[in-house]
Amino acid sequence: MVGLGNYQEEYHNSRHNVGFLVLDKLRFQISPNKDWQKNSHTGCLEVRGKDFLLAKPQTFMNLSGQVVKKLVNFYKLDINNLLLVHDDLDLKFGEIKINKNQGPAGHHGVESVVEALKTKNFWRVRVGIGRPEKIKGEGREADFVLEKFSQEEKKHLGEIVNETAGLLSLAIEKEAGEIRGKRVVISNQ
């Protein structure tokens, strides 16, 4: 599982880093005694277990594909087992959607991964951050995703991150098809 985000500290609690937040929580849930380790071969912070690999690319979001490709090549990963966790403007805040084989829909990190791997046939866990009316059509999406969560969003963020990490933990333990929840939509289209 790869969480997408921006590695710099200033973006730590931004909407664009929800993939990192989810993987941090997941690491704590499934492997609390393991810390993130830098892998100089892949350019990721990683936590490895018997049946899983968690990775956070240490690059800017728009360059994620280069690092994910290194990760896939280094570990000889089957693309069908690759799962990206990332923010999504097109989903309501807190909505979680799991799908496979879909285009990036304007997400530059996912776009970078698709270009680097020459395929879109991998799993994605999209965590909704919403698209406020004020940014529609104004090209302010980049500013919005790089902003910190609002006070109102922070009230619910922990629950959303916990729920998403819990679903991913279940996916590691069982079959991905068993990941279901109130706000979760699973789609192969």
C-alpha positions as CSV (number, residue, x, y, z in Angstrom):
1,M,0.0,0.0,0.0
2,V,1.3,3.4,-1.0
3,G,0.0,6.6,0.6
4,L,0.3,9.6,-1.6
5,G,1.3,13.0,-0.1
6,N,4.0,15.7,0.0
7,Y,7.0,14.8,2.1
8,Q,7.8,18.3,3.4
9,E,6.8,19.1,7.0
10,E,4.8,22.2,6.0
11,Y,2.3,19.9,4.2
12,H,2.0,17.3,7.0
13,N,-1.6,18.2,8.0
14,S,-2.8,19.3,4.6
15,R,-5.7,17.8,2.7
16,H,-3.3,16.5,0.0
17,N,-1.6,14.4,2.7
18,V,-4.5,12.4,3.8
19,G,-2.9,9.3,2.2
20,F,0.1,9.7,4.6
21,L,-2.3,10.2,7.6
22,V,-4.1,7.0,6.8
23,L,-0.9,5.0,6.4
24,D,0.4,6.4,9.7
25,K,-2.7,5.2,11.5
26,L,-2.6,1.9,9.7
27,R,1.0,1.3,10.7
28,F,0.0,2.0,14.3
29,Q,-2.9,-0.5,14.0
30,I,-1.2,-3.4,12.4
31,S,2.4,-3.0,13.4
32,P,2.7,-0.6,16.4
33,N,6.3,-1.7,17.3
34,K,7.7,-0.9,13.9
35,D,8.8,2.6,12.9
36,W,9.0,4.0,9.4
37,Q,12.4,3.2,7.8
38,K,13.9,5.1,4.9
39,N,14.7,2.9,1.9
40,S,17.3,4.6,-0.3
41,H,16.6,2.2,-3.1
42,T,13.0,3.2,-3.4
43,G,12.9,6.7,-2.1
44,C,10.1,5.8,0.4
45,L,9.6,5.5,4.1
46,E,8.5,1.9,4.6
47,V,7.1,-0.5,7.1
48,R,7.3,-4.1,6.0
49,G,5.5,-7.1,7.5
50,K,5.0,-10.7,6.6
51,D,2.0,-10.0,4.3
52,F,2.2,-6.3,3.7
53,L,4.3,-3.3,2.7
54,L,3.4,0.2,3.6
55,A,5.2,3.0,1.7
56,K,5.2,6.8,1.8
57,P,7.1,8.3,-1.2
58,Q,9.5,11.0,-0.1
59,T,8.9,13.3,-3.0
60,F,6.4,15.9,-4.1
61,M,2.9,14.5,-5.0
62,N,3.3,15.3,-8.7
63,L,6.5,13.1,-8.8
64,S,5.0,10.1,-7.0
65,G,5.1,7.9,-10.1
66,Q,8.9,7.9,-10.2
67,V,9.1,6.6,-6.7
68,V,6.2,4.1,-7.0
69,K,7.9,2.7,-10.1
70,K,11.1,2.2,-8.1
71,L,9.1,0.5,-5.3
72,V,7.4,-1.8,-7.8
73,N,10.7,-2.7,-9.5
74,F,12.7,-3.1,-6.3
75,Y,10.2,-5.5,-4.6
76,K,9.0,-7.0,-7.9
77,L,5.5,-6.2,-7.0
78,D,2.5,-7.4,-9.0
79,I,0.7,-4.2,-10.1
80,N,-2.6,-6.0,-9.4
81,N,-1.6,-5.9,-5.7
82,L,-0.7,-2.2,-5.7
83,L,-3.1,0.0,-3.7
84,L,-2.8,3.8,-3.6
85,V,-4.4,5.8,-0.8
86,H,-5.0,9.4,-1.7
87,D,-7.2,12.5,-1.3
88,D,-10.0,13.1,-3.8
89,L,-11.7,16.5,-4.5
90,D,-14.6,14.9,-6.3
91,L,-15.8,13.0,-3.3
92,K,-17.6,14.6,-0.4
93,F,-15.5,15.2,2.7
94,G,-15.2,11.9,4.5
95,E,-16.5,9.7,1.7
96,I,-14.3,6.7,0.9
97,K,-14.3,5.0,-2.5
98,I,-12.3,2.0,-3.4
99,N,-11.9,1.2,-7.1
100,K,-9.5,-0.3,-9.7
101,N,-8.5,0.5,-13.2
102,Q,-9.7,4.1,-13.4
103,G,-8.0,7.2,-14.7
104,P,-6.5,9.9,-12.5
105,A,-9.5,12.3,-12.8
106,G,-7.2,15.3,-12.5
107,H,-5.2,14.0,-9.5
108,H,-1.6,14.8,-10.4
109,G,-0.1,12.2,-8.0
110,V,-2.2,9.4,-9.5
111,E,-1.5,10.8,-13.0
112,S,2.2,10.5,-12.3
113,V,1.8,6.9,-11.2
114,V,-0.2,6.0,-14.2
115,E,2.4,7.5,-16.5
116,A,5.3,5.9,-14.8
117,L,3.7,2.4,-14.6
118,K,2.1,2.7,-18.1
119,T,-1.1,1.3,-16.6
120,K,-4.1,2.4,-14.5
121,N,-4.9,-1.2,-13.5
122,F,-4.2,-0.9,-9.8
123,W,-6.4,-0.4,-6.7
124,R,-7.1,3.1,-5.3
125,V,-8.6,4.1,-2.0
126,R,-9.9,7.6,-2.5
127,V,-10.6,9.7,0.6
128,G,-13.0,12.6,-0.1
129,I,-11.8,16.0,0.9
130,G,-14.7,17.8,-0.9
131,R,-14.7,20.6,-3.5
132,P,-16.1,23.8,-2.0
133,E,-18.2,25.9,-4.3
134,K,-15.8,28.8,-4.0
135,I,-13.1,27.0,-5.9
136,K,-15.1,25.6,-8.8
137,G,-14.0,26.9,-12.1
138,E,-11.4,29.2,-10.5
139,G,-8.4,27.0,-10.8
140,R,-7.8,27.2,-7.0
141,E,-7.8,23.4,-6.5
142,A,-4.0,23.3,-5.9
143,D,-4.3,26.0,-3.2
144,F,-7.2,24.2,-1.5
145,V,-5.6,20.7,-1.4
146,L,-2.4,22.2,0.1
147,E,-4.3,24.0,2.8
148,K,-4.6,22.6,6.3
149,F,-7.9,21.0,7.3
150,S,-10.4,23.5,8.6
151,Q,-11.4,23.4,12.3
152,E,-14.8,21.8,11.3
153,E,-13.0,19.2,9.2
154,K,-10.6,18.4,12.0
155,K,-13.5,17.4,14.3
156,H,-14.2,14.5,11.9
157,L,-10.8,13.8,10.5
158,G,-9.7,11.3,13.1
159,E,-12.8,9.2,12.6
160,I,-12.3,9.2,8.8
161,V,-8.6,8.3,9.1
162,N,-9.4,5.6,11.6
163,E,-12.2,4.1,9.5
164,T,-10.1,4.1,6.3
165,A,-7.1,2.5,8.2
166,G,-9.5,-0.1,9.7
167,L,-10.7,-1.0,6.2
168,L,-7.2,-1.4,4.9
169,S,-6.2,-3.4,7.9
170,L,-9.1,-5.7,7.1
171,A,-7.9,-5.9,3.5
172,I,-4.5,-7.1,4.7
173,E,-6.1,-9.7,6.9
174,K,-8.8,-10.9,4.6
175,E,-10.0,-10.5,1.0
176,A,-10.3,-7.0,-0.4
177,G,-13.9,-7.7,-1.4
178,E,-14.8,-7.9,2.3
179,I,-14.0,-4.2,2.8
180,R,-17.3,-2.6,3.3
181,G,-18.7,0.3,5.3
182,K,-21.4,3.0,5.5
183,R,-19.4,5.5,3.5
184,V,-17.5,3.1,1.3
185,V,-18.3,2.4,-2.3
186,I,-16.4,-0.4,-4.0
187,S,-16.2,-0.2,-7.7
188,N,-14.3,-2.1,-10.4
189,Q,-15.5,0.4,-13.1
